[in-house]
Amino acid sequence: MSVLSCARYNCENIMCDRYSHTYGYICDECFEELVEGGEPLNIKTFMESKKKETINDIPNRREILEAIFSRDN
């Protein structure tokens, strides 16, 4: 199992196990912030944002994001 640092701008978390081929690794803290964000869903903008800045919510957000950031196991 590979475990690397979060690819989100200015996030210092390590030991991330969610991975996207497009966006890289994301920690659980950033993933939950992404899930709880608002509309529109713009992952690139989110990954470039500082922590605690959120994006808007859309229906089925968790399912969409879990498909993009699968657990690395």
C-alpha positions in Angstrom: 0.0 0.0 0.0 1.4 3.4 -1.0 0.9 6.3 1.4 2.0 9.8 0.5 1.4 13.5 1.5 -1.8 15.3 0.6 -1.6 17.0 -2.8 -3.9 19.9 -1.7 -2.2 23.3 -1.7 -0.7 24.2 1.7 -1.8 20.9 3.3 0.9 19.3 5.4 -0.9 16.1 6.2 0.9 12.9 5.4 -0.1 9.2 5.4 -2.9 9.8 2.9 -4.5 6.7 1.4 -7.1 8.2 -1.0 -5.7 8.7 -4.5 -6.8 10.1 -7.8 -4.8 9.6 -11.0 -5.8 13.1 -11.9 -5.4 15.0 -8.6 -3.0 12.9 -6.5 -3.3 12.0 -2.9 -5.8 13.6 -0.5 -6.0 13.3 3.3 -9.2 12.4 5.0 -9.5 15.9 6.5 -9.4 17.6 3.0 -11.6 14.9 1.5 -14.3 15.5 4.2 -14.0 19.3 3.5 -14.5 18.6 -0.2 -17.5 16.3 0.5 -19.2 18.9 2.7 -18.5 21.8 0.3 -21.0 23.5 -1.8 -21.8 23.9 -5.5 -20.3 23.8 -8.1 -18.0 20.8 -7.7 -14.6 22.0 -9.0 -12.0 19.6 -7.7 -9.1 21.5 -9.4 -10.0 24.7 -7.7 -10.5 23.0 -4.4 -7.1 21.3 -4.6 -5.5 24.7 -5.3 -7.4 26.4 -2.3 -6.1 26.7 1.2 -7.5 24.4 3.8 -10.9 25.4 5.4 -12.0 27.1 2.1 -14.9 25.0 0.8 -16.7 24.6 -2.5 -20.5 24.2 -2.8 -22.5 21.0 -2.4 -24.2 18.9 -5.1 -26.3 15.8 -4.8 -24.3 12.5 -4.5 -21.1 14.4 -3.8 -19.7 11.6 -1.6 -20.3 9.0 -4.2 -18.7 11.1 -7.0 -15.7 11.9 -4.9 -15.2 8.4 -3.6 -15.1 7.2 -7.2 -12.5 9.8 -8.1 -10.4 9.3 -4.9 -10.3 5.5 -4.3 -8.7 4.0 -1.2 -5.2 2.8 -2.1 -5.3 -0.8 -0.9 
